[in-house]
Amino acid sequence: MNNNAAGSSSGSGDASPARRNSKRPKYSKFTQQELPACKPILTPQWVISVFTLVGIIFVPIGVAALLASNDVVEIIDRYDADCVPQNMTNNKVGYIQNDAIDKTCTRTIKVPKDMDQPIYVYYQLDNFYQNHRRYVKSRNDGQLRDKSKENDTSGCDPEKTTSNGVPIVPCGLIAWSLFNDTYSFTRGNKSLTVNMTDISWKSDRDHKFGDDVFPKNFQNGNLTGGKKLDANKPLSQQEDLIVWMRTAALPTFRKLYGRIEVDLKENDTITVTLKNYYNTYSFSGKKKLVLSTTSWLGGKNNFLGIAYLTVGGLCFFLATTFTVVYLVKPRKLGDPSYLSWNRNTGGR
């Protein structure tokens, strides 16, 4: 009787104090791993069907992506080496740092195929590590966004203040190194207007850069970096700065400069008059001007199409291989003779 009573007491709701104070979770099917589960059996028919289905879906997508990429017309012109005067090819850093030398350079490019508007103008930099840890951290987002914090230059080393200790707005190495080459285009005797509005993300303009924050003491520090900013325009309207401040993840990157909103025809000759101001010679960088159309998939990039075709082709290959193996040497499902301890090893 005592044992039965003790068992009845332990199973009732009146638990002991030690049990009530225990951190053991309450019983549930989730904590006891008793939830219903699906455990599919991967039969040969299912495996072959899935691989075939993936191949049927992926291969057409890959073909469509490659066709879209091939429809994009792209012109790439590297100009950093050719725009250095012949007498200074052995001292490129001295050339770019000498303000007395005219940096105007004229380039001629030929349109290989018809280019429908809008034609996007990019500048491309190679061997420029915007993802460097110290470079990425050299900014103050609060200062960029809020006028009341314009004197806050924390995190902006080494471009925090001028030599007189006056705060710089915007501060930091990222803003200080703003790209400052300029481009103008002519076709025949007619100039091509480059639209430089709406080239940045709307979310950046609306939320990351204040419409009441104006540049102050910018490029007035100990060293002059890249482009100067219009002190009469708020940061939210200085879209070239906004584009530049969205740092790139790789050392080779493109950033949008503007849009040409007229069609270009095959064999058109475009004259580009550029100002070669930006110093990429100090770190063996490269500068390229890129004109490109777009497709429904974006710019020219064959990687996505090749990736889809590779995966789809691999799935077709596996489906074919499994089909041949299944037909030539079928195997009974659940046959215990295939277990290692049931196999005749020939030892006895």
RAKADA-V556393 format. One record per helix or strand of 2 or more residues. SS is the DSSP state (@ for helix, = for strand). FROM is the first residue (numbers start at 1). LEN is the number of residues. If there is no record, write none. Layout:
SS_FROM_LEN + SS_FROM_LEN
This chain:
@_2_10 + @_17_4 + @_44_28 + =_74_5 + @_86_3 + @_92_6 + =_104_7 + =_119_8 + @_133_5 + @_141_5 + @_147_3 + @_173_4 + =_182_6 + =_190_3 + =_194_2 + @_202_7 + @_235_3 + @_239_7 + =_253_8 + =_269_7 + @_281_3 + =_286_7 + @_303_26 + @_336_3 + @_340_3
